[in-house]
Structures are given as structure tokens and as C-alpha cells.
Amino acid sequence: MRVAVLAPVAWRVPPRHYGPWEQFASLLTEGLVEAEVDVTLFASGDSLTTGRLASVMPRGYEEPGPPVDAKVWECLHVSEVFERAGEFDIIHNSFDFLPLTYSSLVSTPVVTTVHGFSSEGILPVYEKYNRGTDYVAISDSDRHPKLDYAATIHHGIDTDAFALHPAPGEGLLFFGRIHPEKGTAAAIDVARRSGRPLTIAGIVADREYFETEVAPHVDGVNVSYLGPVGPDARRELLGEAHALLHLIDFEEPFGFSVVEAMASGTPVVAYRRGSMPELIGHGRDGFLVGDADEAVRAVDSVAALDRPAIRRRAVARFGRRRMVDGYLAVYRAILARAG
Amino acid sequence: MRVAVLAPVAWRVPPRHYGPWEQFASLLTEGLVEAEVDVTLFASGDSLTTGRLASVMPRGYEEPGPPVDAKVWECLHVSEVFERAGEFDIIHNSFDFLPLTYSSLVSTPVVTTVHGFSSEGILPVYEKYNRGTDYVAISDSDRHPKLDYAATIHHGIDTDAFALHPAPGEGLLFFGRIHPEKGTAAAIDVARRSGRPLTIAGIVADREYFETEVAPHVDGVNVSYLGPVGPDARRELLGEAHALLHLIDFEEPFGFSVVEAMASGTPVVAYRRGSMPELIGHGRDGFLVGDADEAVRAVDSVAALDRPAIRRRAVARFGRRRMVDGYLAVYRAILARAG
């Protein structure tokens, strides 16, 4: 089977730090290669893969360097895979809605991993191509009632890249974009009321929020801000934390950091929204809470959880191979249907 | 011959006031209909045409009303014409670069009127599709040295919609976007030094420039600002002016207001940049000048020009039929080449 994986071109694949869609594209590509599928990854030219790399631009448009016109390079990147459609049995779109609008001009089937809806404004594209292409939801919570889905497939991660920490500490961790949606300020509040230090890692996605709600609390003792961090620091931070605070203010469709924390044996305290109830076993992998008071109590309660068991469950549920098998089943069903 | 005209979807076709690309799409479509071509205009649903209208959105995304996601509707609009490519002998793109990236997925030839380069950043798309599609320049001055062109075709207008004014006044006119590129402030300066009132009409395309460089001079006597105006007011303003001031600060690829002024017999005083030397007969239709001092002298000199002769030349050179014949020749050459 010949599969084209179409990644975004905001960041390198895999991302140096932030870039969950690029992270997914990398995990999928490497997993498909491992499953002996013939994979071509369409991504920025500095991307790393054991599959074949196809690039029209040298680096992602969000990476440091001279500014480039994202709209120009996105359409050149997307059209490239469709112009080469005849080389592939499946085009797997991890790029959001734009590729859908090229899909009916080629005969190669298109599978789209829907990474969530940035707004209801993008729904008309998904509705138009609901019949002609196949969608995969990344959580049941993210399924849109107006759309049909071939499957829900939770993201899988490289669980070998995470491990139980030999000596977890007392500190709490916020890991993700600094943005109101992600609840950075709520994490600062809960950490303070818990009497525990908080480490914050992630890109600043909302500068004003960072300046007003986060930066004034950063003192390097009670609250530390590390900026975005790469894989090594991530592994250490996630493993070492007493708990990950994931006090989100939106219906998050999936959370890589939540699964990565659990793969490190680290409990997660999360607001009961979006995909969180699908990812976190309440009272076993951490706690699903409804407000800050509950979160503060949960932070104390996680001490009683069995960290090796948290990791074991995460490895069983969120391994990359399980995700790849899920996608291979979707591809095979489409190809069987096409005859 | 069956032609699809792909207009932008920022404004209605024809535009209520501003919208030069939409204005071109309307002039072309109506001219093709007049030439008994079977034309389908792809544009916003409120557009007006004697051809067939095809729309995926009810109104342009720049028109008043609830905000819509331009990126979403642009790709739905563009893909629509390519999904229907089999119905047409020619797809005529008046939408800039995005449609080019769909062009090699269909067998219908694509002709693109290049309305200018908003930045060098968009050039990679034009370069990629230089071989597979046909470009038409709207002036020789706008031809990019890296691209090949099937022709240069100056825009044609409906010259019957403009007329000699029975009693032209002493005032000067600025007509266009309020933007540093268009030289609104230079027009205010030259009018003041000429001792003549200035009327300004057009949308505010640069709010800060308007507030700092234009609004402080607007007193309703020496300098008046009318906002954007529709066809009736345009005809009156262009006809009544002593001269149109077109003191541009960029290499403007074409100027509808310049040609419309001349079709009204009104002389134009323009900076000698971009397409201006191609459009304005120096010393006959107005004056091409290099700085404000020259412009002030030219404003006096235009009184000696023969306004009926200016209109006659404009009617001969910039009629819609001449433009349509130029495009029909391009279409026929492409179809002959395709066999």
C-alpha cells in the first residue's frame, strides 16, 4: 500500500517543540513505516522521517527565519500531493480543510484526521466533502453531529520515549500553549492554593494573556516559566511532576501532554471537558474535576495513585501501533469499498 | 465557446463602489455575453450579470454583514469552478494565485489575468504554473521578467457610462483607495498649492494614514471627503473635475479611475510610474509628472487641453469591446494549440 501523509507546514515534522498536528503526522508516518507501508511524508524540507520526504518549502512558516507568505506555501504544498495523487493508494490529510477542496479532482481516496474545529466557520468545507471523503475523529467528544466518521482513533504516542521517573518531585506542571483555552492562569491559582511550586512549559500563543495573567506570577521559585521545550526536557518534566494540571477552558479534542504524562506514570488533574473523560481514568490515572476547589483537593489525592499502573494503562491504550492499526483498518475498508 | 469567469468574492460583481478586480470580471463577463459567448460568472450570490451566475456564498466577505471566514469561502468558491471544469472550454481566472494550484488537476485550459503582484511573496505560485497555464498582463509595465505572457490587454470600460460634462468646474479630484500608495496626501498638497478645492472619494484602505494624513485637512471647503461612491456619483465627479490627481507612490499596474476620467474628457495629472505612461498621452490626455512642483504647474496647464479629444481617444483605446476581442484572441489561440 502506498500512502501519502500530508502534514501541515507551520513547523518541522516532528516538531522541535510545539506542533501537535506535525507530531501526529510524524507518529503516523513512522508507525506506518514500521508496519511496512510505503509512505511519503509531505512536509517542510527540514523534516525527519524514515519514510520518503516530499517538500516544496525548506522550512515551516512558523519557524525562525525570514518571514514567508503562509497562504502561498500552504497551497503550493497541498497542490503538490494532489498533482502526484496517481502515485498513491491513499492520501492521508493531517492539514485541516484546504486539501478537501482538491479531493474531488483526483481519484485517489482522501482520509482526513480532523484535529478539531478552530471555529464553526470552517464547518462548511467539512460538510461539503462529507460524502466524498472519509473523516477520522481524534476523540468521540470531537465528533461533529453534522458529519460522518469512518472511525474514532485516539492518537498513539511513542510510549518508549517516556518512562517512570526514579524520584518524582512535589511540583506541579503546566505543559502546553500559554493561552486562555489551556488554563495557564487556573494552574497558577491551583498550585498556589495547593502550596506547591508550578513549572510552566510551552509557547506563548496569546501574548496579552501571558503578559497580564502569567508573567506577573513568575518568580522562579513558586512559578517558573521555561518557554517551549524539546523532547528531552519534556520527558524529564512530565516524569518528574507530582501531577500535570490540565485545567482547560474549551472542549479540547485530544491532549498529547495528558497521554504523555500518563505514559510517564504521572497523574493528571483535568477539567471534565472535551476528550478528557475518554483519556483519563478518573480516580486511577488522575482526576476529572469541575472547579478549582476540586482541583486543589485532587492535587493532594493523586499521591495515593499507583504511578507504575498509570504508565501500564497508558502504554496499553495509547501506543503508536494501536493507532496505526486503526488507520490501516480505515485504509483497507476504503480500498475494499473502491473495489 | 463556453467560458467560466472566476471573480474574487470580496465584493459583489459589479462592485457597489470599490472592487477593481470585481469590476474587471463584470466588464469581461458582460462583454463576452455581448460577443455571444456562453459565459458562467462564478461570483458572490448577490452579483448581477446577463450571463449565468454560479455562487457558493450569498455575499462577498468584505460586504457589510456578519463576518465570514474568507479563507474558507475562497477555497470553496475556487474549487467549485474546477469541479465543474468539464462544462467549460476555458476557465478565466480573475482571482489571483490560489486557482492556479488547482489548474493542473483538470484538462480545461486556465487563463489568468494577473492584476499585479501584492508582493514578491506570491511569485512562486506564478512561476510554478508559468508553463501549464496562460497569463495576461494588464499593462506592459506590470509584466514580470520571470513570467511568460500570452498578451498584454489593457482593461476596457463601458465608455457609454461616462460622458463629457456640460460645465466642468475648477476643482480637483482624488478618486481611489485612501492609502499611501495612492498618494492622497500628495493630492491634498498639490491642490492647496494650486489654490483649488479637492474632492476625495474612495474607501479607507489604511485607517492610520487616513486619520493622520488626510482627515486633519478635510474642512468641507478646500478639502472634502465623500467616502466610497457608486457609479452615478462617480460619473458626475469624474466628469466635473478640472483634473484627476493620480500622484501614486507605487508601480500601479493599471488605473480604472484614470481611464474613466479620460472617458469623461477630464485630464489626468499622474506621477510617471507603473502603467501611467501607457495610459495617458502626455500633453494631450493630461501630464506625466515627476514631483509635486511639476504637478502644480500641470494643474494649470491642463486648462488648455481639448476635453472632447481626450474622450475620443479614450473611447477608441479603452472600449470594452477592444478588451473582449483581445481575450477572445487569447482563448482561440489556446484552443487551437490544444487541438
HADDOCK unambig.tbl for C-alpha pairs under 7 A between the chains (distance, minus, plus):
assign (segid A and resid 68 and name CA) (segid B and resid 121 and name CA) 6.98 0.50 0.50
assign (segid A and resid 69 and name CA) (segid B and resid 121 and name CA) 5.99 0.50 0.50
assign (segid A and resid 72 and name CA) (segid B and resid 122 and name CA) 6.05 0.50 0.50
assign (segid A and resid 72 and name CA) (segid B and resid 125 and name CA) 6.99 0.50 0.50
assign (segid A and resid 75 and name CA) (segid B and resid 98 and name CA) 6.85 0.50 0.50
assign (segid A and resid 75 and name CA) (segid B and resid 101 and name CA) 6.50 0.50 0.50
assign (segid A and resid 76 and name CA) (segid B and resid 101 and name CA) 6.51 0.50 0.50
assign (segid A and resid 76 and name CA) (segid B and resid 125 and name CA) 6.88 0.50 0.50
assign (segid A and resid 79 and name CA) (segid B and resid 101 and name CA) 5.63 0.50 0.50
assign (segid A and resid 79 and name CA) (segid B and resid 102 and name CA) 6.77 0.50 0.50
assign (segid A and resid 83 and name CA) (segid B and resid 105 and name CA) 6.48 0.50 0.50
assign (segid A and resid 98 and name CA) (segid B and resid 75 and name CA) 6.86 0.50 0.50
assign (segid A and resid 101 and name CA) (segid B and resid 75 and name CA) 6.52 0.50 0.50
assign (segid A and resid 101 and name CA) (segid B and resid 76 and name CA) 6.51 0.50 0.50
assign (segid A and resid 101 and name CA) (segid B and resid 79 and name CA) 5.63 0.50 0.50
assign (segid A and resid 102 and name CA) (segid B and resid 79 and name CA) 6.77 0.50 0.50
assign (segid A and resid 102 and name CA) (segid B and resid 102 and name CA) 6.89 0.50 0.50
assign (segid A and resid 105 and name CA) (segid B and resid 83 and name CA) 6.48 0.50 0.50
assign (segid A and resid 105 and name CA) (segid B and resid 105 and name CA) 6.05 0.50 0.50
assign (segid A and resid 121 and name CA) (segid B and resid 68 and name CA) 6.97 0.50 0.50
assign (segid A and resid 121 and name CA) (segid B and resid 69 and name CA) 5.99 0.50 0.50
assign (segid A and resid 122 and name CA) (segid B and resid 72 and name CA) 6.07 0.50 0.50
assign (segid A and resid 125 and name CA) (segid B and resid 72 and name CA) 7.00 0.50 0.50
assign (segid A and resid 125 and name CA) (segid B and resid 76 and name CA) 6.87 0.50 0.50
